[in-house]
Amino acid sequence: MIFFAAAGAVLLPPVIFLLILQARRMRRLAAQVSEGALFRNMVNQVRDVAVTMHDMADGGRVIFANDAACLHFGVSRETLLTWRPPNWNPTVGAADIAALYRKLKHGDSDTLETMHRIATGDLVPVEVMLLCQVHEGAPVIIAYTRDIRARKAEEARRLAYERAEGYAHDLNERKRLEALLQRREHSYRTLVENLPDPLFRYDTECRRTYVSPAVERATGKPASELVGRTPADAPLVAGAQNERLLADIRHVLASGKPVVSEMAYQAPDGRLRQFQNHFGPEFDANGAVTGVLSIMRDITELKRLETLMRKREEEFRALVENSPDIISRYDLDCRRVYTNPRGVASLGGDLARILGTTPADLPGGEPGARYLEAIGDVIAQGKERSIELEWRTGGPETCLHVRMCPEFDVHGRVSHVLAIGRDISEIDEYRRVIHRQAFSDALTGLPNRTLLSDRIRHAIADAAYHGHQFGLMMLDLDHFKEINDTMGHGAGDALLRMAAQRLQASVRPYDTVARLGGDEFSVLLPNMRKGDDLATVAGKILHELAEPFEVEGQELFVSCSIGIAMYPDDSTGFDALYKYADSAMYHAKQMGRNNFQFYQPEFTRRSQDRLELEAALRRAQKRGELMLYYQPQIELQSGGMVSAEALLRWRRDGYGIVAPDRFIPAAEVCGLIIGIGEWVLRTACGDVVRWNQGRAVPVRVAVNLSTRQFVRNDLAGSVRRILEETGCDPAWLELEITESLLLEDSREVAATLEALHGMGLSISIDDFGTGYSALSYLNRFPVSQLKIDRSFVQGVPAERDKCELVKAMLSIAAALRLETVAEGVETAEQAEYLMAHGCRLAQGYLFGKPMPLAQFGALLLEQDAPVQ
Ligand SMILES: Nc1nc2c(ncn2[C@@H]2O[C@H](COP(=O)(O)O[C@H]3[C@@H](O)[C@H](n4cnc5c(=O)[nH]c(N)nc54)O[C@@H]3COP(=O)(O)O)[C@@H](O)[C@H]2O)c(=O)[nH]1
């Protein structure tokens, strides 16, 4: 409005009417003139925007222009105020201007880019913002024009740049894709050309359009002979196979579906190779079949492996099916899914009934439950396990060793359990035998020392827990060694077996009778209420063993000595109980055998004494403390000394002269008697050789032999050596043995006696009459003399029975032509009686006590001296 007024003030012609109007307007404007000038100045100050006002009623003529507009168009304001749009834009007509005004309603604006031709004739790009106004009914447009040459140039430059870039980019992309395609093509070609599997491509006429190099390698036919030709024209296989090949291709072409078949091709080396052919359809973009792609895979090796595997499978199946082991497979419910024939047989012979069962069903019972549990463990743990089962299904009981292995699926989870059961009944039997051997005595079948020790330890633990007491007996058969040595080991064994049975029968079933070795037994009696009970059992054992044993047709009488220790009264310790029972038994022996003794603390002392005695005896041998006394044997008729008995003495420090009864039993027990016996023999032989030097009628020497010297000791050999060493005439040596030695009827003893007799020695039976009733041995052994025991001699002539016995002995000796010597003759009456009844020789205090060597030597000299 301001512009309009200002423009009006400049442009209206000076006519009267118009003057009047003008005057009116001028007056109105006069008030506003100072305000219009102000705004015109302001608009003129806008330098970079050309502001023009156009009278739309006058073809858009410029009715106002600011300074910037004049500069923009390059004309003066006067000129510019005459211009209409076609002046700067020849393409714009009056109709365009009218249309523009119609388009723009009052107050609306529009912005457009267009070109202005300026005074220099140049076309200048501009951005024009048009504002439609109505001023006092007259339509005007105010245009704000901005020169955008710089911006357009920049845009053009950027566009040009971007176009150039884009082109390069497009070019590169095409090249890249081409290269990629080439690479891919090359890569696929390389792949296909190097595929070991022969590859064919057929068109819809079954012609080969491509043949890979592998075809030539496989068939020997070059691609040039095959490409462009059908299998019918250029066959690779003969006859029916080729027909089938063609049929397969046609089928794929017709159906659009793949086909797989196998056929044999002849390789260049002439060998037939098996191939698997994959025929696959090729389609165009519309899904129509355009050909067939065929890939052949050489499966010759696969076939060979298949055959091999089938063969192996058959072999393994045969192995499993014919295995003597029971082989079963169990599922995760522990049910049998497979059982081999051996397993079927062992479970009742009906496979249909067996499959699906668990071990709890078959064999069932305790072994079945254990087996089931073990399989469950293998499933849960995934680890192998082994168990042993006693298995009985109809037949005899079988001992099985079952090994269970987990089988896993592809995820590593247990899927089955394979169980292999091996019949180890025989091994089990061996084990039992070995166990028996380890823990029982082979001869009697009784528990041995090891098992007894174990049971004693259990008894101790049990008694300690329950506050019970128990007894332990040690038991030794009296004189068993003599029986064994004389009657032989067979008889000894038989006796031991019978004794074992009697012992077993004498005790309760839960008592333990054990054989410790030799003739030593032990009885463990748990839970005995009091010592009296033990005494009752011991008495019963003595009674049972006192009954005669019939061994090899002979009646044998055996007694035993029993030692008893009690838990906890004597000791609570295993070793002490053992030792105490042993001491008590030794004491029972000392007490004359055939009795039982409860342990007493003093036995320990005695046993210690015994050990000390043994040690002292060893020392005595080395120190020369042993010596021989000699007791004369005289001829009753003449009173002359004919012989001397060598009797052992021990001059022991602090004890004086110790008699043999005090140490010989200990020497026999510990084996020292062998060395001592040899020393006695050597010493006596040496002495008799000296005595007889120069004697017209030689004396003899009698040496006592212990039974132990006859056992495994080559007694005859050592006697021979001693005779040679000492130069003793065998006729000067008598050997005194006990009756019991002969009663044992041992081959070894018999042989030794024969050997000694053969060497010219005489054998004398010592203590005759005190031993056993059987006299048959007198005939069987080379015995030359009987020594009537002192106990009989000392009863004569006062005791009638003794007299009768002595007479009987003398008559037996006479009948058997045996020499007789009466022992222990102390009185003249005894001597007279004996002489009167035919006894030729005598020995006893009446004629001389045992005396040291020197004294005996003197006595001998005295006897030899001529009577004054
Ligand atoms: N294996 C060996 N045994 C031997 C040896 N030396 C002796 N002995 C045996 O020891 C037993 C005891 O002998 P000892 O103490 O010497 O007693 C002998 C005599 O002293 C005794 N005797 C002799 N006469 C009388 C007498 O009138 N009255 C009486 N009360 N005692 C007398 O008798 C023993 C000899 O007996 P014996 O041997 O049976 O003839 C004794 O059994 C010996 O066998 C040895 O070296 N080895």
Ligand as a Chemical Component Dictionary entry (heavy atoms), coordinates in Angstrom:
data_LIG
# 
_chem_comp.id                   LIG 
_chem_comp.type                 NON-POLYMER 
_chem_comp.pdbx_formal_charge   0 
_chem_comp.three_letter_code    LIG 
# 
loop_
_chem_comp_atom.comp_id 
_chem_comp_atom.atom_id 
_chem_comp_atom.alt_atom_id 
_chem_comp_atom.type_symbol 
_chem_comp_atom.charge 
_chem_comp_atom.model_Cartn_x 
_chem_comp_atom.model_Cartn_y 
_chem_comp_atom.model_Cartn_z 
_chem_comp_atom.pdbx_ordinal 
LIG N1  N1  N 0 69.256 -138.377 74.291 1  
LIG C1  C1  C 0 70.048 -138.429 75.354 2  
LIG N2  N2  N 0 69.490 -138.704 76.501 3  
LIG C2  C2  C 0 70.317 -138.751 77.550 4  
LIG C3  C3  C 0 71.668 -138.490 77.459 5  
LIG N3  N3  N 0 72.192 -138.622 78.703 6  
LIG C4  C4  C 0 71.209 -138.939 79.515 7  
LIG N4  N4  N 0 70.057 -139.015 78.842 8  
LIG C5  C5  C 0 68.754 -139.340 79.334 9  
LIG O1  O1  O 0 68.478 -138.554 80.410 10 
LIG C6  C6  C 0 67.690 -139.273 81.320 11 
LIG C7  C7  C 0 68.162 -139.006 82.694 12 
LIG O2  O2  O 0 69.489 -139.401 82.843 13 
LIG P1  P1  P 0 70.269 -139.255 84.172 14 
LIG O3  O3  O 0 69.733 -138.090 84.924 15 
LIG O4  O4  O 0 71.655 -139.312 83.830 16 
LIG O5  O5  O 0 69.782 -140.518 84.937 17 
LIG C8  C8  C 0 70.380 -141.732 84.635 18 
LIG C9  C9  C 0 70.933 -142.332 85.916 19 
LIG O6  O6  O 0 71.472 -141.409 86.780 20 
LIG C10 C10 C 0 69.717 -142.950 86.505 21 
LIG N5  N5  N 0 70.079 -144.113 87.371 22 
LIG C11 C11 C 0 70.952 -145.076 87.124 23 
LIG N6  N6  N 0 70.976 -145.982 88.161 24 
LIG C12 C12 C 0 70.079 -145.574 89.042 25 
LIG C13 C13 C 0 69.640 -146.047 90.259 26 
LIG O7  O7  O 0 70.082 -147.122 90.806 27 
LIG N7  N7  N 0 68.654 -145.382 90.897 28 
LIG C14 C14 C 0 68.130 -144.189 90.343 29 
LIG N8  N8  N 0 67.187 -143.580 90.999 30 
LIG N9  N9  N 0 68.569 -143.745 89.228 31 
LIG C15 C15 C 0 69.501 -144.371 88.530 32 
LIG O8  O8  O 0 68.978 -143.453 85.400 33 
LIG C16 C16 C 0 69.283 -142.681 84.214 34 
LIG C17 C17 C 0 69.755 -143.578 83.146 35 
LIG O9  O9  O 0 68.643 -144.149 82.626 36 
LIG P2  P2  P 0 68.625 -144.828 81.238 37 
LIG O10 O10 O 0 69.123 -143.854 80.227 38 
LIG O11 O11 O 0 67.173 -145.135 81.003 39 
LIG O12 O12 O 0 69.454 -145.974 81.337 40 
LIG C18 C18 C 0 67.780 -140.678 80.950 41 
LIG O13 O13 O 0 66.545 -141.138 80.530 42 
LIG C19 C19 C 0 68.727 -140.734 79.849 43 
LIG O14 O14 O 0 68.291 -141.613 78.832 44 
LIG C20 C20 C 0 72.223 -138.230 76.230 45 
LIG O15 O15 O 0 73.401 -138.013 76.040 46 
LIG N10 N10 N 0 71.375 -138.223 75.182 47 
# 
loop_
_chem_comp_bond.comp_id 
_chem_comp_bond.atom_id_1 
_chem_comp_bond.atom_id_2 
_chem_comp_bond.value_order 
_chem_comp_bond.pdbx_ordinal 
LIG N1  C1  SING 1  
LIG C1  N2  DOUB 2  
LIG C1  N10 SING 3  
LIG N2  C2  SING 4  
LIG C2  C3  DOUB 5  
LIG C2  N4  SING 6  
LIG C3  N3  SING 7  
LIG C3  C20 SING 8  
LIG N3  C4  DOUB 9  
LIG C4  N4  SING 10 
LIG N4  C5  SING 11 
LIG C5  O1  SING 12 
LIG C5  C19 SING 13 
LIG O1  C6  SING 14 
LIG C6  C7  SING 15 
LIG C6  C18 SING 16 
LIG C7  O2  SING 17 
LIG O2  P1  SING 18 
LIG P1  O3  DOUB 19 
LIG P1  O4  SING 20 
LIG P1  O5  SING 21 
LIG O5  C8  SING 22 
LIG C8  C9  SING 23 
LIG C8  C16 SING 24 
LIG C9  O6  SING 25 
LIG C9  C10 SING 26 
LIG C10 N5  SING 27 
LIG C10 O8  SING 28 
LIG N5  C11 SING 29 
LIG N5  C15 SING 30 
LIG C11 N6  DOUB 31 
LIG N6  C12 SING 32 
LIG C12 C13 SING 33 
LIG C12 C15 DOUB 34 
LIG C13 O7  DOUB 35 
LIG C13 N7  SING 36 
LIG N7  C14 SING 37 
LIG C14 N8  SING 38 
LIG C14 N9  DOUB 39 
LIG N9  C15 SING 40 
LIG O8  C16 SING 41 
LIG C16 C17 SING 42 
LIG C17 O9  SING 43 
LIG O9  P2  SING 44 
LIG P2  O10 DOUB 45 
LIG P2  O11 SING 46 
LIG P2  O12 SING 47 
LIG C18 O13 SING 48 
LIG C18 C19 SING 49 
LIG C19 O14 SING 50 
LIG C20 O15 DOUB 51 
LIG C20 N10 SING 52 
# 
